[in-house]
Amino acid sequence: MPDTIETPRRTISRSADPDDWLTAVYGDLPLTTQVNDGCPTTDGEFRLPTSSSSMPSLMLEMLDLLQVADGHRVLDVGAGTGLQTAWLAHRLGSDNVVAVDVDPVLVEQAAKNVQAAGYSPAIMCGDGAAGWPQGAPYDRIIATYTVPEIPYAWVEQAPGGRIVAPWGGSFFSHSFVALSVTDGEAHGRFSGYPAFMRSRTGRPPRGYLSDFLHHQDEAVETRTAINPLKIAHDADAQFWVGLALPDAWHMEVEAEDGSDEVTWWLLADDRSSWAAADYVPGQSEYVIAQYGPRRLWDEVTHAWRAWNQHGKPQRDRAGITVTAEGQRVWIDNHNQVVHGSDQSACLPRERGQVLGCW
C-alpha cells in the first residue's frame, strides 16, 4: 500500500500515524490509493477516486463467484495495487495468472508489490476492455472496476470459462455479474451490492453538484404524488430503472436544518439536463424542477411505473446474455428480453421506457 491512503473517513499517513495506517491497511475497508488518475490536484478541486484497494471481504466475494480451481488460468483486469493478483498467484501459481491495467504507473507499482510478496505473474499495461489476447485462452476472467457492458473480447478469450465483474450504468452500478461462456456466448446472473470505480475508457465526467447545475432560473416546476425516496431507497427499483437511464446518475442531499427534508438530484452524464425532487416529511405532494432537453424525472417515473406494472420484480429474476452483437438483459429466461445494446434485442421504444420487450 502507498504511504498515504484515504479511508472512507480520513486520509492517513504512514509516517505520521503508523499504527492507524496499519489498522486501516489490515482492516476490512475500501482504501483509495489514487485520485484524478494520479494528476496533481489543487485546493478545492474535485477529487475523483481512480484507484483503490477494495474491501477484502468484497474481493473474496468476487473470488467466490469466480470459482477457481487447480490448474485454472486467470486474467485479472484492473491490477490496482496488485493485491488480488498476488492472491490469485498464491492460489494458482504465478504462471497461471495475467493482470492488466491501463495506468502504467499502477502497473509498475503493482509489479513491484507482487514481486515483493514472492510472486511473478505477468502484469501488463493495456486497455482492460481488450483483455490480454497474448495470454489467452483463460479459464477465468475477473475485473475490479465497473463496466456498463461486458466486452466481447472477454468472452472470446475465455471459451468455456467464467467471467466475474461489477456491472451497471451511471444510475445503478451496484451488481456483480457472473457469466458462464458456452459456444461463443456468455450467460449469467446478478448478485451482491458492490461499489467499484468505473472503467477509465468511456468514463463519464463527475464533479461537484454545482458542475452539473445550470439555467436554474429556467427550470420547469411541477408537482407529483410520487415520493422520490420510494425510488431512491429501493435497490430493486433502481436496478430496473437504471436499465432505462444508463447515462444519468443521482445523489441525495439532506437539509442541514434538522427538518429531514431531502433533495434527490438527477443529473445527466453529459451535463445537459438535470432534475430535482424535493421530499418534505408529512406532505403528499412533492415539488419537481427539471431543466434541459431531457426530462429526467419523467424518464425515471416512467420506468418506475413500468416496473410497478410488471409486479415489482426483484433483481434476482434478471439475467444477462453477451454475444458478438452486444448484451441483453432478460427476466426469468433468455426469451423475455427487457433491455439490449444490440439492434435485435428489443422492440423500438422511447427514451425512459423499461421492460418494453415484454
DOMAR-789346 format. One line per 4 residues: their letters; for each residue x, y, z of N, C-alpha, C, O. Coordinates in steps of 0.05 Angstrom, whole numbers, m for minus. Atoms other than C-alpha are relative to their C-alpha. Example, Ala and Ser with C-alpha at 12.3 -4.5 7.8 and 13.67 -1.06 7.14 Angstrom:
<nodes>
as) 18:m24:0:246:m90:156:18:24:0:39:24:13; m16:m24:m1:273:m21:143:m15:22:14:m5:44:18 .
</nodes>
This chain:
<nodes>
mpdt) 17:m24:0:0:0:0:18:25:0:40:25:11; m16:m25:0:24:71:m12:1:12:28:m14:5:46; m4:m12:m27:48:113:47:m24:17:9:m29:20:32; 23:m16:m7:m14:156:43:m25:m13:m12:m26:m19:m36 .
ietp) 24:13:9:m83:124:38:m24:16:10:m22:31:30; 25:m14:m8:m154:151:42:m21:m21:8:m29:m38:m8; 22:17:m10:m205:114:85:m26:14:m6:m25:38:m14; 25:m14:3:m279:129:80:m3:25:17:m20:42:12 .
rrti) 3:m22:m18:m269:178:137:23:20:m1:18:44:4; m22:m20:m1:m200:209:131:24:m11:m15:26:m34:m22; m26:7:13:m131:209:99:20:m7:22:22:8:42; m19:9:m20:m77:172:137:28:m3:m12:31:m14:m34 .
srsa) m27:1:9:m2:179:130:15:m21:17:13:m21:42; m15:21:m15:42:120:149:22:12:17:27:3:40; m22:m12:m16:99:165:172:m11:15:24:2:16:45; 11:m16:m22:54:209:215:m16:m17:20:m15:m12:44 .
dpdd) 17:16:m17:6:155:242:4:m30:m7:m15:m42:m18; m5:28:8:38:86:233:m20:m20:11:m27:m39:m4; 19:19:m12:m9:50:280:m27:1:m14:m39:m19:m21; 26:m3:14:m72:79:248:2:m10:m29:m17:m22:m40 .
wlta) m4:9:27:m43:65:179:m2:m31:m2:m15:m42:m19; 1:29:0:m32:m9:196:m28:m10:6:m36:m30:m6; 27:8:m7:m101:m14:227:m18:1:m25:m34:m16:m30; 16:m4:24:m132:13:163:7:m21:m22:m10:m32:m34 .
vygd) m10:18:21:m89:m30:117:m10:m28:5:m17:m43:m14; 8:27:m6:m107:m94:153:m29:m2:8:m38:m24:16; 28:0:m6:m179:m75:166:m16:m7:m25:m6:m8:m47; 18:6:23:m239:m92:122:m12:26:m10:m35:31:m6 .
lplt) 7:m27:9:m241:m24:90:7:4:m30:27:m8:m39; m9:m8:27:m241:4:19:20:24:4:14:43:18; m21:m21:m3:m177:47:13:6:12:m26:15:m2:m45; m7:m14:24:m168:99:m40:30:4:m2:42:15:17 .
tqvn) m29:m2:2:m97:97:m66:8:20:m22:32:26:m25; m6:m19:21:m102:146:m125:m25:17:m6:m47:6:m6; 22:m18:8:m146:206:m144:8:14:m26:31:19:m31; m4:m16:24:m155:242:m210:22:m12:m18:38:3:m30 .
dgcp) m19:15:18:m114:189:m248:29:6:7:46:4:m10; m27:m6:m9:m53:209:m207:10:27:m7:33:34:m2; m8:m28:6:m52:281:m232:0:17:24:m17:13:42; 1:m19:m23:m36:337:m183:m27:14:2:m39:21:m18 .
ttdg) 26:m13:m5:m98:368:m152:5:25:16:22:26:34; m1:m25:m14:m107:439:m128:m21:1:22:m39:m15:22; 20:m3:m21:m144:461:m66:m27:7:m11:m30:25:m28; 27:m5:9:m218:458:m77:m8:m15:m25:m31:m16:m32 .
efrl) 6:16:25:m212:415:m140:m14:m26:8:m8:m38:28; 14:25:m5:m259:356:m144:19:m23:m1:36:m25:m19; m18:23:m2:m224:292:m123:m15:m25:m7:m32:m35:9; 13:24:9:m247:232:m163:18:m24:6:41:m25:m4 .
ptss) m16:24:m5:m221:165:m135:3:m15:m26:m16:m21:m40; m5:14:25:m188:129:m193:16:m26:4:20:m41:m16; m11:27:m6:m153:70:m159:m3:m5:30:m2:14:46; 4:6:m28:m163:34:m94:9:m28:6:14:m44:m12 .
ssmp) m1:28:m10:m152:m28:m53:m27:m6:12:m35:6:32; 28:5:m9:m222:m57:m45:m1:m14:27:19:m24:37; 4:15:m25:m251:m85:18:7:m29:m4:m3:m42:m23; m7:28:3:m220:m154:28:m24:m18:m1:m25:m37:m17 .
slml) 23:17:0:m288:m184:43:m15:1:m27:m25:m19:m37; 12:m3:26:m315:m157:m23:16:m14:m22:5:m26:m40; m17:15:19:m255:m184:m61:m4:m30:2:m4:m44:m18; 4:29:m4:m266:m252:m30:m28:m8:m11:m31:m31:m20 .
emld) 27:6:11:m340:m249:m50:3:m3:m31:m10:m21:m42; m5:2:28:m317:m237:m122:14:m26:m7:7:m41:m26; m15:25:5:m267:m294:m119:m16:m25:5:m12:m45:m9; 18:23:m5:m320:m340:m91:m18:m4:m25:m23:m26:m33 .
llqv) 16:1:24:m364:m323:m152:17:m11:m23:6:m24:m41; m17:8:22:m304:m336:m197:4:m31:m1:8:m42:m23; m2:29:m1:m299:m409:m174:25:m11:m13:24:m28:m31; m25:10:11:m226:m420:m189:6:m28:11:m2:m36:33 .
adgh) m9:27:m8:m196:m490:m186:28:m4:m9:39:11:m25; m28:6:7:m127:m521:m191:3:m1:m30:m13:m13:m45; m6:1:28:m96:m511:m259:m13:22:m17:m6:25:m40; 13:m21:15:m141:m453:m279:20:23:m8:38:29:8 .
rvld) m15:m23:9:m111:m396:m319:m18:24:2:m41:23:m8; 18:m23:m6:m138:m327:m298:12:26:m10:36:31:m9; m6:m28:8:m138:m257:m327:m12:18:21:m37:18:25; 9:m19:m21:m143:m204:m272:1:28:m13:22:39:m18 .
vgag) 2:m26:15:m168:m139:m305:m3:23:21:m23:24:35; 0:m22:m20:m151:m77:m264:18:m7:23:9:m14:44; m20:10:m20:m87:m93:m226:0:16:26:4:4:47; 0:m17:m24:m91:m34:m178:26:m3:16:48:1:5 .
tglq) m24:3:m17:m43:m47:m120:14:m27:m5:37:m30:4; m12:27:4:m31:m119:m142:m9:m20:21:0:m43:19; 7:19:m22:m64:m150:m80:m15:m24:m11:m7:m47:m5; 15:22:10:m115:m192:m117:17:m18:m19:14:m42:m19 .
tawl) m18:15:18:m63:m212:m169:17:m18:17:22:m41:9; m17:17:m17:m19:m237:m113:m16:m23:13:m6:m45:15; 18:21:m10:m77:m275:m82:m3:m23:m20:0:m46:m14; 4:19:21:m90:m309:m148:25:m16:m6:24:m40:m10 .
ahrl) m26:14:5:m16:m325:m159:6:m19:23:16:m41:18; m4:18:m23:m13:m355:m89:m17:m25:m3:m9:m47:3; 19:23:3:m74:m399:m104:7:m18:m24:4:m42:m22; m2:15:25:m58:m419:m176:28:m3:m11:33:m19:m29 .
gsdn) m27:m1:11:16:m406:m187:3:24:m18:m15:30:m33; m5:m25:15:47:m345:m219:m4:m4:m30:m13:14:m44; 1:5:28:50:m377:m288:m29:m1:m11:m34:1:m35; 28:3:8:m26:m384:m289:m16:26:3:m40:27:0 .
vvav) 14:m26:m5:m42:m310:m275:12:22:m17:37:25:m19; m8:m23:16:m40:m250:m321:m18:23:10:m42:20:14; 15:m23:m8:m61:m180:m298:5:23:m20:26:24:m32; m3:m22:19:m73:m118:m340:m13:25:13:m33:23:26 .
dvdp) 10:m25:m10:m83:m45:m321:7:22:m21:27:21:m34; m4:m21:20:m90:18:m363:21:21:8:31:36:m9; m18:m21:m11:m45:61:m318:28:m11:2:32:m29:19; m28:11:m2:30:49:m329:12:4:27:28:m13:36 .
vlve) m11:m4:m27:46:78:m261:m10:m22:19:6:m33:35; 11:21:m17:m1:29:m227:12:m27:m7:17:m44:10; m11:25:9:26:m28:m269:28:m4:12:34:m26:23; m27:2:m11:97:m13:m247:0:m6:30:15:m22:40 .
qaak) 1:4:m29:79:m8:m174:m12:m27:8:m2:m40:26; 12:26:m6:34:m70:m175:21:m22:m4:22:m41:12; m20:20:6:91:m110:m206:20:m1:23:29:m23:31; m18:m1:m23:138:m87:m150:m12:m13:24:1:m28:39 .
nvqa) 14:10:m23:87:m103:m97:m2:m31:m1:4:m45:19; 4:29:2:72:m173:m123:27:m15:1:29:m36:13; m26:12:m2:146:m188:m132:10:0:28:22:m20:37; m9:m1:m28:160:m166:m61:m14:m21:17:m3:m30:37 .
agys) 15:21:m15:107:m216:m38:9:m28:m9:0:m48:3; m11:26:8:145:m271:m74:m12:m13:m24:m9:m37:m28; 14:11:23:105:m279:m138:9:14:m25:20:36:m24; m9:m11:25:118:m266:m211:m20:m3:m23:m12:m12:m45 .
paim) 19:1:23:54:m264:m253:6:22:m20:19:42:m13; m4:m21:20:54:m224:m317:m20:23:6:m44:18:8; 17:m24:m5:27:m153:m303:5:19:m23:27:30:m25; m4:m14:25:16:m116:m368:m16:26:0:m35:30:15 .
cgdg) 14:m26:3:m5:m45:m388:m16:m1:m25:m6:m6:m47; 18:0:23:m65:m40:m434:m29:6:9:m35:6:32; 28:m5:m5:m139:m26:m440:m13:m26:7:m14:m45:m9; 12:25:m10:m175:m78:m399:m23:m10:m17:m29:m34:m18 .
aagw) 22:9:16:m234:m78:m446:8:m18:m23:m8:m34:m33; m10:18:21:m190:m113:m497:11:m26:11:20:m43:m3; m12:24:m12:m169:m165:m447:30:0:m4:43:21:m5; m29:3:7:m99:m192:m460:2:m24:m17:8:m46:m8 .
pqga) 1:23:18:m103:m236:m521:26:m16:m2:26:m39:m7; m25:14:1:m29:m252:m519:2:m23:20:17:m42:16; m1:21:m20:m41:m294:m457:m23:m19:m1:m24:m38:15; 24:17:2:m107:m326:m478:7:m28:m11:28:m31:m24 .
pydr) 26:m2:m13:m143:m371:m471:2:m2:30:21:m12:41; 1:0:m29:m164:m363:m398:m24:m18:8:m44:m20:m6; 23:14:m12:m208:m406:m354:m18:19:15:m42:14:18; 15:m20:m16:m229:m346:m313:10:28:m7:33:32:m11 .
iiat) m6:m29:3:m232:m270:m323:m15:14:22:m39:10:26; 12:m16:m22:m244:m223:m264:8:29:m3:31:35:m8; m5:m28:3:m250:m148:m267:m6:14:27:m25:7:40; 4:m14:m25:m244:m100:m208:m6:29:m5:1:47:10 .
ytvp) 12:m26:5:m277:m40:m240:m26:m4:m13:m31:m25:m26; 27:3:10:m348:m28:m261:m1:4:m30:11:23:m41; 4:m2:29:m367:m39:m334:m30:3:m6:m46:m12:6; 28:m1:8:m432:m17:m366:m8:m22:m20:m31:m29:m23 .
eipy) 4:22:17:m424:m72:m417:23:m19:2:46:m11:6; m21:20:m1:m385:m137:m416:13:m1:m28:0:m6:m48; m14:0:26:m332:m132:m471:m1:m28:m12:4:m48:2; 1:26:13:m340:m188:m522:28:m13:m1:31:m37:m3 .
awve) m27:10:0:m264:m194:m522:4:m19:24:19:m39:21; m3:18:m23:m270:m226:m453:m13:m27:m6:m2:m48:1; 14:25:7:m320:m277:m479:18:m16:m19:21:m40:m16; m17:14:19:m273:m294:m537:24:m12:14:34:m33:6 .
qapg) m25:10:m12:m213:m302:m491:m5:m20:23:15:m30:34; 6:20:m21:m249:m347:m441:m20:m20:m10:m41:m24:2; 18:20:11:m281:m401:m484:m5:m23:21:14:m35:30; 6:21:m20:m317:m449:m437:7:8:28:6:m9:46 .
griv) m8:m9:m27:m296:m406:m378:m21:16:15:m45:12:10; 18:m15:m17:m326:m358:m328:11:28:3:35:33:4; m7:m28:m1:m327:m282:m323:m15:12:24:m39:8:27; 12:m15:m22:m340:m240:m260:9:29:0:32:35:m3 .
apwg) m7:m28:1:m344:m165:m259:m23:16:14:m46:8:14; 20:m19:m8:m380:m107:m225:m13:12:m25:1:19:m44; 14:m8:25:m434:m84:m275:m21:21:6:m33:21:27; 22:m19:m2:m481:m27:m287:7:27:m13:31:32:m19 .
gsff) m3:m27:11:m491:43:m316:2:21:22:6:14:45; m3:m21:m19:m490:110:m283:m21:1:22:m16:7:45; 22:m2:m19:m558:105:m249:2:m21:22:m2:m16:45; m3:22:m20:m545:37:m215:22:m18:m9:20:m31:m30 .
shsf) m23:16:7:m478:3:m216:8:m20:21:30:m30:22; m6:17:m23:m483:m40:m154:m8:m29:m3:m24:m39:12; 5:28:5:m485:m110:m183:26:m14:m8:42:m3:m23; m19:18:12:m437:m166:m192:m14:m16:m22:m38:m23:m19 .
vals) 10:19:20:m448:m206:m256:19:m23:m2:43:m19:m5; m16:24:3:m423:m277:m261:m10:m15:m24:m34:m24:m24; 9:11:25:m425:m307:m330:16:m26:m7:39:m28:m1; m12:24:11:m411:m376:m359:1:2:m30:m19:10:m43 .
vtdg) m4:m3:29:m384:m378:m431:m4:m28:m13:9:m47:m5; 5:25:15:m411:m431:m479:m5:7:m29:m22:25:m35; 5:m3:29:m407:m433:m555:0:29:m9:m17:38:m24; m3:m27:9:m385:m361:m562:m20:20:12:m21:43:4 .
eahg) 18:m17:m14:m439:m333:m516:4:m3:30:13:m24:40; m2:1:m29:m439:m315:m442:m27:6:12:m41:24:4; 26:m3:m13:m499:m322:m397:5:1:30:22:m14:41; m4:m2:m29:m504:m301:m324:m22:14:15:m42:22:4 .
rfsg) 19:m13:m18:m540:m271:m265:14:21:16:38:24:16; m9:m22:m16:m533:m212:m218:m2:m7:30:m19:m22:38; 1:4:m29:m517:m211:m144:17:22:14:30:37:0; m16:m19:m16:m486:m170:m88:m7:29:m3:m25:36:m19 .
ypaf) 4:m29:2:m483:m95:m78:27:14:2:32:29:21; m27:m12:m1:m411:m74:m95:m1:29:m8:m20:38:m21; m4:m28:9:m387:m3:m105:29:2:m10:47:4:6; m26:m1:12:m329:m1:m153:2:25:m19:m19:36:m27 .
mrsr) m4:m22:18:m299:54:m196:m6:m9:m29:m6:m32:m35; 6:6:28:m317:59:m270:26:m4:m15:48:6:m7; m22:2:19:m271:39:m326:9:27:m9:m8:45:m13; m10:m26:9:m227:97:m348:m7:5:m29:m10:28:m37 .
tgrp) 7:m3:28:m244:84:m421:m30:5:m2:m46:m13:6; 28:m7:1:m310:119:m434:m12:8:26:m37:9:28; 10:m8:m26:m316:142:m363:m15:27:m2:m4:46:m13; 15:m26:1:m370:197:m356:12:20:20:24:12:40 .
prgy) m11:m20:m19:m350:262:m323:m15:1:26:m39:m5:28; 12:m3:m27:m362:272:m249:11:26:11:29:38:0; m9:m25:m12:m353:332:m204:m19:8:23:m34:m9:33; 18:m10:m20:m388:375:m153:m28:4:m12:m31:6:m37 .
lsdf) 28:m5:9:m464:384:m157:m1:25:m17:m16:26:m37; 1:m26:14:m452:456:m179:11:m3:m29:3:14:m46; m11:3:27:m414:430:m240:m22:m10:m20:m19:m7:m44; 22:11:17:m479:398:m266:m24:18:m1:m42:13:m17 .
lhhq) 24:m17:m1:m528:453:m248:5:25:m17:26:38:m15; m1:m25:16:m542:510:m296:m28:7:m8:m46:m10:m8; 26:m10:8:m600:552:m320:m22:m6:20:m45:m14:13; 19:7:m20:m635:542:m254:m25:18:m1:m47:10:7 .
deav) 24:m18:2:m680:602:m267:m18:m7:m23:m40:4:m26; 16:9:23:m705:567:m330:m13:m27:5:m25:m38:m13; 10:27:m6:m725:502:m296:m31:1:0:m44:20:7; 29:4:1:m796:477:m306:m9:m14:26:2:m35:33 .
etrt) 8:10:m26:m831:465:m239:m28:m13:m2:m47:m2:m13; 25:15:m1:m886:413:m229:m2:m12:28:15:m9:45; 4:14:m25:m914:372:m172:m8:m29:m6:m19:m35:m27; 6:29:3:m921:297:m162:m9:m12:26:m2:m2:47 .
ainp) 8:15:m24:m954:249:m114:20:m23:6:17:m37:26; m20:22:m4:m895:200:m122:21:9:19:35:29:14; m21:m6:m19:m850:201:m62:27:m7:m12:32:m30:m18; m25:7:14:m780:207:m93:18:m19:16:33:m34:4 .
lkia) m17:18:m16:m748:169:m35:m9:m29:m3:6:m47:4; 9:27:5:m791:108:m52:17:m12:m23:21:m37:m24; m17:9:22:m748:103:m115:29:0:9:44:m19:4; m28:m3:m8:m683:128:m85:10:m20:19:34:m27:20 .
hdad) m8:18:m22:m684:78:m28:m7:m29:m7:m6:m47:11; 8:27:8:m706:16:m67:20:m11:m21:20:m3:m44; m22:10:18:m647:m23:m97:m12:m15:m24:m1:m12:m46; 12:15:22:m692:m68:m139:m11:20:m21:m7:16:m45 .
aqfw) 11:m20:19:m728:m8:m169:23:14:m14:21:18:m39; m22:m14:13:m662:27:m182:14:m18:m22:22:m7:m42; m12:17:20:m635:m34:m219:m16:1:m26:m4:5:m47; 16:1:24:m693:m37:m267:m2:27:m13:m1:30:m37 .
vgla) 0:m27:11:m699:38:m275:26:7:m13:27:20:m34; m27:m6:11:m624:41:m287:4:m12:m28:21:m1:m42; m2:10:28:m633:m1:m350:m9:21:m20:2:22:m42; 10:m21:18:m671:57:m380:17:26:2:15:42:m17 .
lpda) m16:m24:m4:m623:110:m353:29:m7:6:39:0:27; m28:6:m6:m552:84:m360:18:24:m2:41:22:7; m16:m24:4:m528:154:m376:m8:24:17:m5:47:9; 8:m20:m20:m555:192:m316:5:m11:28:2:m35:32 .
whme) m6:9:m27:m537:189:m242:m16:17:19:m29:36:12; 17:m13:m20:m568:212:m177:15:3:26:34:m12:31; m11:m4:m27:m550:237:m108:m20:13:18:m37:29:9; 17:m12:m20:m586:255:m44:15:21:15:38:18:22 .
veae) m11:m22:m17:m574:320:m7:m20:6:22:m42:14:16; 17:m5:m23:m603:326:62:2:29:9:24:40:9; 0:m27:m10:m623:393:90:16:0:27:16:m19:42; m17:m2:m24:m576:417:145:m14:15:23:0:22:43 .
dgsd) 14:m15:m21:m630:450:187:m16:m18:19:m32:m8:35; 14:18:m18:m656:387:222:m29:m6:m8:m44:m18:7; 27:3:9:m720:386:181:m6:m27:m12:m29:m34:m17; 2:26:13:m707:317:150:m9:3:m29:m17:m17:m42 .
evtw) 6:m3:28:m721:347:82:24:m9:m17:47:m7:m9; m20:11:17:m683:316:24:m6:9:m29:m29:9:m38; 3:m5:29:m670:337:m48:14:m23:m14:38:m29:m9; m12:21:16:m659:279:m96:6:11:m27:m13:18:m43 .
wlla) m9:m12:26:m619:304:m155:4:m22:m21:15:m43:m15; m5:17:23:m619:270:m223:16:16:m20:9:39:m27; m20:m15:15:m561:290:m267:9:m16:m25:19:m38:m22; m9:14:25:m546:272:m340:30:0:m1:44:19:6 .
ddrs) m29:3:3:m476:247:m354:12:23:m16:34:33:m11; m11:m21:18:m467:299:m409:m5:28:10:1:47:m4; 5:m26:m14:m488:355:m361:m20:18:m15:m22:41:m9; 20:m16:14:m543:378:m409:m26:3:15:m40:23:11 .
swaa) 27:0:m13:m602:362:m364:3:m7:30:22:m21:38; 0:7:m29:m618:358:m290:m29:1:10:m46:14:m2; 26:m1:m13:m678:348:m244:4:0:30:24:m12:39; m1:0:m30:m691:360:m170:m27:m8:10:m47:4:2 .
adyv) 25:9:m13:m744:323:m130:3:6:30:20:m5:43; m2:m9:m28:m757:355:m62:m19:m16:18:m43:m16:14; 16:15:m19:m780:309:m6:m3:16:25:17:25:37; 6:m14:m25:m814:342:53:m17:m19:17:m39:m27:8 .
pgqs) 15:19:m17:m837:296:111:m28:10:5:m33:33:9; 28:m6:m6:m912:293:121:m16:11:m23:m40:15:m21; 14:m11:23:m930:320:52:m8:m22:m19:6:m43:m20; 9:20:19:m968:282:m1:6:8:m29:2:m7:m47 .
eyvi) m9:m9:27:m943:324:m60:28:11:3:36:22:24; m28:m8:0:m871:339:m78:6:17:m24:m3:11:m46; m7:m19:22:m841:395:m119:22:m12:m17:42:m23:m6; m20:10:19:m803:374:m181:9:23:m18:m8:38:m28 .
aqyg) m11:m20:19:m757:420:m221:17:m15:m20:33:m32:m13; m15:14:21:m728:399:m288:10:20:m21:m4:40:m27; m11:m18:21:m683:432:m340:15:m17:m20:27:m38:m13; m17:12:21:m652:411:m406:m17:m14:m21:m41:m16:m18 .
prrl) 14:14:22:m670:373:m469:m13:m26:10:m32:m36:m3; 12:24:m12:m686:312:m425:m16:8:25:m8:27:39; 15:m3:m25:m738:310:m370:6:m25:17:m9:m45:16; m10:23:m13:m701:264:m324:m19:m12:21:m21:m36:23 .
wdev) 19:10:m19:m754:259:m270:m22:m16:m15:m30:m37:m6; 20:14:16:m805:240:m324:10:m27:m9:m4:m47:m9; m12:25:8:m758:186:m350:1:m20:23:m6:m43:19; m1:18:m23:m747:157:m281:m27:m10:8:m30:m34:12 .
thaw) 26:9:m9:m820:156:m262:m14:m18:m21:m30:m36:m14; 11:17:21:m840:126:m330:11:m28:4:m5:m47:3; m11:26:m4:m792:69:m318:m9:m13:26:m13:m37:27; 9:10:m26:m812:62:m245:m28:m10:m2:m34:m31:10 .
rawn) 28:9:3:m886:57:m264:m1:m27:m15:m16:m44:m8; m1:25:15:m869:3:m315:8:m23:18:m3:m45:16; m9:20:m19:m832:m35:m261:m22:m8:18:m26:m32:24; 23:5:m17:m893:m29:m216:m21:m17:m15:m32:m36:m4 .
qhgk) 21:14:16:m940:m52:m271:7:m29:m5:m11:m46:m9; m8:28:4:m899:m115:m280:5:m15:26:19:m35:26; m1:14:m25:m904:m133:m207:24:4:17:30:m12:35; m24:m7:m16:m841:m101:m179:20:m24:1:27:m32:23 .
pqrd) m18:23:m1:m794:m158:m199:26:7:14:36:29:11; m26:m4:m13:m732:m165:m157:23:m5:m19:19:m18:m40; m23:2:17:m663:m162:m187:7:m29:m5:17:m36:m27; m10:27:3:m650:m236:m176:m16:m16:m21:m9:m38:m28 .
ragi) 14:13:23:m701:m252:m231:13:8:m26:6:m3:m47; m13:m10:24:m656:m216:m281:24:m16:m7:37:m28:10; m24:13:10:m602:m246:m324:11:15:m24:m2:34:m33; m13:m15:22:m555:m224:m379:13:m20:m19:23:m41:m11 .
tvta) m13:15:21:m531:m253:m445:18:18:m16:10:40:m23; m19:m15:16:m470:m228:m482:8:m15:m25:16:m38:m23; m8:12:25:m458:m243:m555:17:20:m16:23:42:m6; m17:m18:17:m416:m213:m611:m16:24:m8:m4:45:m15 .
egqr) 16:m23:7:m475:m167:m626:m5:20:23:m13:42:18; 4:m18:m23:m479:m138:m556:m10:m16:24:m7:m40:25; 10:13:m24:m511:m153:m489:m30:5:3:m41:25:m6; 29:m2:m5:m584:m166:m469:m5:m7:29:5:m27:39 .
vwid) 9:6:m27:m615:m164:m401:m29:m11:m2:m46:0:m16; 25:14:2:m674:m211:m391:m11:m6:28:4:m3:48; 12:7:m25:m722:m232:m337:m11:m29:m1:m26:m36:m20; 9:28:m3:m734:m305:m316:12:m19:m21:22:m40:m13 .
nhnq) m12:18:20:m710:m334:m382:10:17:m24:3:40:m26; m14:m15:21:m670:m314:m444:m19:13:m20:m12:32:m33; 19:m10:21:m732:m302:m486:m15:26:9:m26:39:m8; 14:m24:m10:m760:m246:m442:20:23:4:27:30:26 .
vvhg) m21:m22:0:m711:m190:m461:m13:26:8:m34:33:m2; 11:m26:m9:m722:m124:m426:18:23:m7:10:47:m6; m18:m22:8:m661:m85:m449:23:m12:m16:32:m34:m10; m22:11:15:m607:m94:m501:15:22:m14:4:43:m22 .
sdqs) m17:m18:14:m549:m59:m534:2:m6:m30:12:10:m45; m1:7:29:m556:m96:m600:m28:5:m12:m48:4:3; 24:m9:13:m610:m77:m650:m22:m21:1:m46:m14:0; 21:21:0:m646:m144:m647:m11:m6:27:m30:m22:30 .
aclp) 7:9:m27:m653:m146:m572:m28:8:8:m43:m8:19; 26:m10:m10:m715:m103:m560:m16:13:m23:m5:21:m43; 17:m15:18:m773:m74:m596:6:30:2:16:38:23; m5:m29:m2:m767:1:m613:m15:11:24:m38:3:29 .
rerg) 13:m13:m24:m783:44:m552:11:28:4:32:35:m6; m8:m28:m5:m779:115:m529:19:1:24:20:m18:40; m18:m3:m22:m726:141:m482:m15:m1:27:m37:10:29; 13:1:m26:m743:125:m410:m16:m25:4:m24:m32:27 .
qvlg) 15:24:m3:m781:61:m424:18:m23:10:42:m24:3; m14:23:m10:m760:m2:m388:m20:m23:m1:m44:m19:0; 16:24:2:m786:m73:m393:m17:1:m25:m38:m12:m26; 17:m5:24:m811:m53:m462:m2:m25:m18:m19:m25:m36 .
cw) 1:23:18:m798:m121:m493:m20:m21:10:m24:m41:m5; 18:20:m11:m848:m159:m450:m26:0:m17:m44:m16:m11 .
</nodes>
